[in-house]
Amino acid sequence: MEKGGSRDLHGRALGIFQGLAGSYDKVVDLATLFQDRYWKSWVVRELGVGHGSVALDIGCGTLLLEERMGGRGWTFVGLDLTEGMMRLGKAKELSNVDALLRGDAEGLPFSDGSFDAVVSCYVPKYVAVRRLAAELGRVCRPGAKAIVYDFARPKGALAPFLNLYIGGGLRLVGRLLRAGRRVEATTFTDLPGIIGRASWDEEISGAMESNGFEADEARTLTGGVVYCYCGRKRLQA
């Protein structure tokens, strides 16, 4: 993806999320038919127990993942584009969150080798995958895990049904919300087009390998509507 296209998608992401903070937790459940809870359980399992390790959460939103990771030994630094999301996340006063910063996934404001893990949910479709992978490789320590998931164009036997839900169901909800002048409408009307044009799932494994990672797991969940990648940065010789 060219830089201009990446900037355009950043603008779309802001348009979707900046007015959504107050209802984000409920919208995530509604838009994913409660499957986001299952996908985050996958992240929790892959991260495991941290024993005092530090993880970066890119696109941390209202800290839904951190709520699930309480008591597992990880300390989190959250990064998000939208200040409203971070304000609500901060108000949760989670003991495993060390800092929240506003920032961009393609230019992370951290030193090289800062983190024992990086996680990211719903970000890859909005960014240039190779720049994201380069930044993950830069801020991860040797041996660190990188775990991401996001919507992808459905493939396989269930693709017709999933495409009907994405292209029809989400847009219908968006129209109903727009008629009621709800800020959540943009999320449901814009997502189908963004997902339909996304190719991040086809690029992520190669981009991560080029930046020092070996894949532990790369798979689809919920019939193929979401793609998940988990890799580990190679130890230095």
LUMFILUM-303294 format. One record per atom (N, C-alpha, C): x, y, z. Coordinates in steps of 0.2 Angstrom, whole numbers, padded with zeros to 4 digits, always signed. Layout:
N
XYZ;...
//
This chain:
237
+0004-0006+0000;+0000+0000+0000;+0004+0006+0000;+0003+0011-0004;+0007+0017-0005;+0005+0022+0001;+0010+0026+0002;+0009+0031+0008;+0003+0035+0008;+0001+0037+0002;-0005+0041+0002;-0011+0037+0004;-0012+0030+0001;-0017+0026+0003;-0017+0024+0011;-0011+0024+0013;-0011+0022+0021;-0014+0028+0025;-0012+0035+0022;-0014+0041+0026;-0022+0041+0025;-0025+0039+0019;-0032+0039+0019;-0035+0034+0023;-0032+0028+0024;-0035+0024+0029;-0035+0026+0036;-0029+0029+0038;-0029+0032+0044;-0035+0037+0046;-0036+0041+0041;-0042+0046+0041;-0048+0042+0042;-0049+0036+0038;-0055+0032+0039;-0056+0029+0046;-0050+0027+0049;-0050+0024+0055;-0052+0029+0061;-0049+0035+0060;-0051+0041+0065;-0059+0042+0064;-0061+0042+0058;-0068+0044+0057;-0073+0038+0060;-0070+0032+0060;-0074+0027+0063;-0074+0027+0070;-0068+0028+0073;-0067+0027+0080;-0067+0033+0085;-0066+0039+0082;-0066+0045+0087;-0072+0047+0090;-0078+0045+0087;-0084+0047+0090;-0087+0040+0094;-0084+0035+0094;-0086+0029+0096;-0085+0027+0103;-0080+0030+0106;-0077+0028+0112;-0082+0026+0117;-0088+0030+0118;-0092+0029+0124;-0096+0023+0123;-0097+0020+0117;-0101+0014+0116;-0096+0008+0113;-0090+0009+0113;-0085+0005+0109;-0086-0003+0112;-0086-0004+0118;-0086-0010+0121;-0092-0014+0118;-0098-0011+0118;-0104-0014+0116;-0104-0015+0108;-0101-0010+0105;-0101-0010+0097;-0097-0016+0095;-0091-0017+0098;-0087-0023+0097;-0091-0030+0097;-0095-0030+0103;-0099-0037+0103;-0104-0037+0098;-0107-0032+0096;-0113-0032+0091;-0110-0033+0084;-0105-0029+0082;-0102-0030+0076;-0099-0037+0074;-0096-0040+0080;-0093-0047+0079;-0098-0052+0081;-0104-0051+0083;-0109-0056+0085;-0105-0060+0091;-0102-0056+0095;-0099-0058+0102;-0093-0063+0100;-0090-0063+0094;-0085-0067+0093;-0078-0064+0095;-0078-0057+0096;-0072-0054+0098;-0069-0057+0105;-0074-0059+0109;-0072-0062+0115;-0068-0068+0114;-0070-0072+0109;-0066-0078+0107;-0060-0077+0104;-0059-0071+0100;-0053-0069+0097;-0048-0067+0102;-0050-0063+0107;-0046-0061+0112;-0044-0066+0117;-0048-0071+0117;-0046-0077+0121;-0040-0081+0118;-0040-0081+0111;-0034-0083+0107;-0028-0079+0109;-0028-0072+0109;-0022-0068+0111;-0020-0070+0118;-0025-0070+0123;-0023-0072+0129;-0019-0078+0130;-0021-0083+0126;-0018-0090+0127;-0011-0089+0124;-0010-0086+0118;-0004-0085+0115;+0001-0081+0119;-0001-0076+0122;+0003-0072+0127;+0006-0076+0133;+0001-0080+0135;+0003-0084+0141;+0004-0080+0147;+0008-0082+0152;+0010-0079+0158;+0016-0075+0157;+0016-0069+0160;+0022-0064+0158;+0027-0064+0163;+0026-0065+0169;+0032-0065+0174;+0035-0058+0174;+0031-0053+0174;+0034-0046+0174;+0036-0043+0167;+0035-0046+0162;+0036-0044+0155;+0032-0038+0153;+0034-0034+0148;+0031-0028+0146;+0029-0029+0139;+0022-0028+0138;+0019-0029+0131;+0017-0022+0128;+0017-0021+0122;+0014-0015+0119;+0008-0017+0115;+0002-0013+0117;-0004-0015+0113;-0005-0009+0108;-0005-0011+0102;-0006-0006+0097;-0013-0006+0095;-0016+0000+0095;-0024+0001+0094;-0027-0002+0100;-0025+0000+0106;-0027-0003+0113;-0035-0001+0114;-0038+0004+0111;-0044+0006+0112;-0046+0007+0119;-0051+0004+0122;-0053+0005+0129;-0051+0000+0133;-0045-0004+0131;-0042-0009+0135;-0046-0015+0137;-0049-0017+0132;-0053-0024+0133;-0048-0030+0134;-0043-0030+0130;-0038-0035+0131;-0035-0035+0138;-0033-0029+0140;-0030-0028+0146;-0034-0031+0152;-0041-0029+0151;-0045-0032+0156;-0045-0040+0157;-0044-0043+0151;-0044-0050+0151;-0037-0053+0154;-0032-0049+0154;-0025-0051+0155;-0023-0049+0163;-0028-0047+0167;-0026-0046+0174;-0024-0052+0177;-0019-0051+0181;-0016-0056+0185;-0012-0061+0182;-0010-0060+0175;-0006-0065+0172;+0001-0062+0171;+0003-0057+0175;+0010-0055+0175;+0013-0051+0170;+0009-0048+0165;+0011-0044+0160;+0009-0037+0162;+0014-0032+0160;+0012-0025+0161;+0012-0022+0154;+0007-0018+0153;+0005-0016+0146;+0006-0008+0145;+0009-0006+0139;+0009+0000+0137;+0004+0001+0131;-0001+0005+0131;-0006+0006+0126;-0005+0011+0122;-0006+0010+0115;-0005+0015+0110;-0012+0016+0106;-0014+0022+0105;-0021+0022+0101;-0021+0029+0097;-0024+0029+0091;-0025+0035+0088;-0030+0040+0091;-0035+0038+0095;-0040+0042+0097;-0040+0043+0105;-0040+0049+0106;-0039+0051+0113;-0045+0049+0117;-0051+0049+0114;-0057+0047+0118;-0057+0040+0120;-0054+0036+0116;-0053+0029+0118;-0049+0028+0124;-0043+0032+0124;-0038+0031+0129;-0041+0034+0136;-0045+0039+0135;-0048+0042+0141;-0052+0037+0145;-0056+0033+0141;-0061+0028+0144;-0057+0023+0147;-0051+0021+0143;-0047+0016+0146;-0044+0017+0152;-0041+0024+0152;-0038+0026+0158;-0043+0026+0164;-0049+0028+0163;-0054+0028+0168;-0055+0021+0172;-0054+0016+0168;-0054+0009+0171;-0049+0007+0176;-0044+0011+0176;-0039+0011+0182;-0036+0004+0183;-0034+0001+0177;-0032-0006+0177;-0024-0006+0180;-0023-0011+0184;-0017-0011+0188;-0011-0013+0183;-0013-0017+0178;-0008-0020+0173;-0006-0015+0167;-0009-0009+0168;-0007-0004+0162;-0003+0001+0165;+0003+0002+0162;+0008+0007+0164;+0008+0014+0161;+0006+0014+0155;+0005+0020+0151;+0001+0020+0145;-0002+0025+0143;-0006+0026+0137;-0004+0032+0133;-0003+0031+0127;+0000+0036+0123;-0004+0036+0116;-0005+0042+0113;-0008+0043+0107;-0002+0042+0102;-0003+0038+0097;+0002+0037+0092;+0000+0033+0086;+0005+0032+0081;+0003+0029+0075;+0007+0022+0074;+0004+0017+0072;+0007+0011+0071;+0013+0011+0066;+0013+0015+0061;+0018+0015+0056;+0024+0019+0059;+0024+0022+0064;+0030+0026+0067;+0029+0026+0075;+0031+0020+0078;+0030+0019+0085;+0035+0024+0089;+0032+0027+0094;+0036+0032+0098;+0040+0028+0103;+0044+0023+0102;+0048+0019+0107;+0054+0017+0104;+0059+0016+0109;+0066+0014+0107;+0066+0007+0104;+0072+0006+0101;+0073-0001+0098;+0073-0006+0104;+0070-0012+0103;+0070-0017+0108;+0067-0015+0115;+0061-0012+0115;+0058-0010+0121;+0053-0015+0124;+0051-0020+0120;+0045-0024+0122;+0047-0031+0122;+0044-0035+0127;+0044-0042+0127;+0038-0045+0122;+0034-0041+0120;+0028-0044+0116;+0025-0037+0113;+0022-0038+0107;+0018-0033+0104;+0011-0036+0102;+0005-0034+0104;-0001-0036+0102;-0005-0031+0098;-0009-0033+0094;-0013-0028+0090;-0019-0031+0087;-0025-0028+0089;-0032-0030+0086;-0035-0025+0082;-0037-0026+0076;-0041-0022+0072;-0037-0016+0069;-0030-0017+0069;-0026-0012+0066;-0023-0013+0059;-0021-0019+0057;-0018-0021+0051;-0021-0018+0045;-0028-0019+0044;-0031-0017+0038;-0031-0009+0037;-0029-0005+0042;-0028+0002+0041;-0021+0005+0039;-0016+0000+0039;-0010+0003+0039;-0006-0001+0033;+0000+0001+0031;+0004-0002+0026;+0008-0008+0030;+0006-0014+0028;+0008-0020+0032;+0016-0020+0033;+0020-0018+0028;+0027-0019+0028;+0030-0014+0033;+0027-0008+0033;+0029-0003+0038;+0027-0005+0045;+0022-0008+0046;+0020-0010+0052;+0025-0016+0055;+0026-0021+0050;+0031-0026+0052;+0038-0023+0054;+0040-0018+0050;+0046-0016+0051;+0047-0012+0058;+0041-0009+0060;+0041-0006+0067;+0040-0011+0072;+0037-0017+0071;+0036-0022+0076;+0043-0025+0077;+0047-0026+0071;+0053-0029+0072;+0058-0025+0076;+0057-0018+0075;+0062-0013+0078;+0061-0013+0086;+0054-0013+0088;+0053-0012+0095;+0053-0018+0099;+0053-0024+0096;+0053-0030+0099;+0060-0033+0101;+0061-0035+0107;+0067-0038+0109;+0068-0045+0106;+0074-0048+0105;+0075-0055+0103;+0071-0059+0107;+0067-0064+0104;+0063-0069+0107;+0056-0066+0109;+0054-0060+0107;+0048-0057+0109;+0043-0060+0104;+0036-0060+0106;+0031-0062+0102;+0027-0056+0099;+0025-0057+0093;+0020-0052+0090;+0014-0055+0088;+0008-0053+0090;+0002-0056+0090;-0003-0051+0087;-0006-0052+0081;-0011-0048+0078;-0017-0052+0076;-0023-0048+0076;-0028-0051+0072;-0032-0045+0069;-0036-0047+0064;-0040-0042+0061;-0045-0045+0056;-0050-0041+0054;-0055-0044+0049;-0051-0045+0042;-0053-0050+0039;-0050-0051+0032;-0056-0053+0027;-0054-0053+0021;-0060-0055+0016;-0061-0063+0017;-0067-0065+0019;-0068-0072+0020;-0066-0076+0014;-0063-0082+0015;-0062-0087+0010;-0064-0094+0013;-0065-0099+0008;-0067-0105+0010;-0075-0106+0010;-0077-0112+0012;-0084-0114+0011;-0089-0109+0014;-0087-0106+0020;-0092-0101+0023;-0092-0094+0020;-0088-0093+0015;-0087-0086+0013;-0093-0083+0010;-0097-0086+0007;-0104-0083+0004;-0108-0080+0010;-0108-0084+0015;-0113-0082+0021;-0109-0077+0025;-0103-0077+0026;-0099-0072+0029;-0099-0065+0025;-0099-0066+0019;-0099-0060+0015;-0106-0057+0015;-0111-0061+0015;-0118-0058+0016;-0118-0054+0022;-0116-0057+0028;-0116-0053+0034;-0112-0047+0034;-0106-0047+0031;-0102-0041+0031;-0105-0036+0026;-0106-0038+0020;-0109-0033+0015;-0116-0031+0016;-0120-0035+0019;-0127-0034+0019;-0129-0032+0027;-0127-0037+0031;-0129-0036+0038;-0127-0030+0041;-0120-0029+0041;-0117-0023+0044;-0119-0016+0041;-0120-0016+0034;-0123-0010+0031;-0130-0008+0033;-0134-0014+0034;-0141-0013+0036;-0141-0010+0043;-0137-0012+0047;-0137-0009+0054;-0134-0002+0054;-0129-0001+0049;-0127+0006+0049;-0132+0011+0046;-0137+0009+0042;-0142+0013+0039;-0147+0014+0045;-0149+0009+0049;-0153+0010+0054;-0151+0015+0059;-0144+0014+0061;-0141+0019+0066;-0141+0026+0063;-0139+0027+0057;-0139+0033+0054;-0146+0037+0054;-0151+0033+0053;-0158+0036+0053;-0159+0038+0060;-0156+0035+0065;-0157+0037+0072;-0152+0042+0074;-0148+0044+0069;-0142+0049+0071;-0137+0047+0076;-0136+0041+0076;-0131+0038+0081;-0124+0038+0078;-0119+0040+0082;-0112+0040+0080;-0109+0034+0078;-0112+0028+0080;-0110+0022+0078;-0111+0020+0071;-0115+0024+0067;-0117+0022+0061;-0111+0021+0056;-0106+0026+0057;-0101+0026+0052;-0097+0019+0053;-0096+0016+0059;-0093+0010+0059;-0096+0005+0055;-0102+0004+0055;-0106-0001+0052;-0106+0000+0044;-0106+0006+0042;-0107+0007+0035;-0100+0007+0031;-0095+0009+0035;-0088+0009+0032;-0084+0003+0032;-0085-0001+0037;-0081-0007+0038;-0082-0012+0032;-0088-0013+0029;-0088-0018+0024;-0083-0016+0018;-0083-0010+0016;-0079-0008+0010;-0071-0009+0012;-0069-0007+0018;-0063-0008+0021;-0060-0015+0021;-0065-0019+0023;-0063-0026+0024;-0063-0029+0017;-0067-0027+0012;-0067-0030+0005;-0061-0028+0002;-0058-0023+0003;-0051-0021+0000;-0045-0023+0003;-0046-0026+0009;-0040-0028+0013;-0036-0034+0010;-0030-0033+0011;-0026-0039+0008;-0020-0040+0014;-0021-0037+0020;-0015-0038+0024;-0014-0045+0026;-0019-0049+0026;-0018-0056+0028;-0014-0060+0023;-0013-0058+0017;-0009-0061+0012;-0002-0059+0012;-0001-0053+0016;+0006-0050+0016;+0009-0051+0023;+0006-0052+0028;+0009-0051+0035;+0014-0057+0036;+0013-0063+0034;+0018-0068+0036;+0025-0066+0033;+0025-0065+0026;+0031-0063+0023;+0034-0057+0025;+0030-0052+0027;+0033-0045+0030;+0036-0046+0036;+0033-0050+0041;+0036-0052+0047;+0042-0056+0047;+0042-0061+0042;+0049-0064+0041;+0054-0060+0039;+0053-0055+0035;+0058-0051+0032;+0061-0046+0038;+0057-0046+0043;+0059-0041+0049;+0061-0045+0055;+0063-0052+0054;+0066-0055+0059;+0062-0060+0063;+0055-0061+0061;+0051-0065+0065;+0050-0072+0061;+0049-0077+0066;+0047-0084+0063;+0039-0085+0066;+0035-0087+0061;+0028-0088+0063;+0027-0094+0067;+0024-0093+0073;+0022-0099+0077;+0015-0101+0075;+0011-0097+0073;+0004-0099+0071;+0001-0093+0066;-0002-0095+0061;-0005-0090+0056;-0012-0094+0054;-0018-0091+0056;-0024-0095+0054;-0030-0091+0054;-0035-0093+0052;-0041-0090+0052;-0046-0092+0058;-0050-0088+0060;-0055-0090+0065;-0062-0088+0063;-0067-0091+0066;-0074-0090+0065;-0076-0091+0057;-0073-0096+0054;-0075-0098+0047;-0071-0094+0042;-0066-0090+0044;-0062-0086+0040;-0063-0078+0040;-0068-0076+0044;-0069-0069+0044;-0063-0065+0047;-0059-0068+0051;-0054-0065+0055;-0047-0069+0054;-0042-0065+0053;-0035-0069+0052;-0031-0067+0058;-0027-0072+0060;-0023-0071+0066;-0016-0073+0064;-0011-0069+0067;-0004-0071+0066;-0001-0070+0073;+0003-0075+0074;+0007-0075+0080;+0014-0077+0078;+0019-0073+0079;+0026-0075+0078;+0031-0073+0083;+0037-0075+0083;+0042-0074+0088;+0048-0071+0084;+0051-0066+0087;+0057-0063+0084;+0063-0067+0086;+0067-0069+0080;+0072-0073+0081;+0078-0071+0086;+0081-0075+0089;+0086-0073+0094;+0092-0071+0090;+0096-0066+0092;+0102-0064+0089;+0107-0069+0090;+0111-0070+0084;+0116-0075+0085;+0122-0073+0089;
//
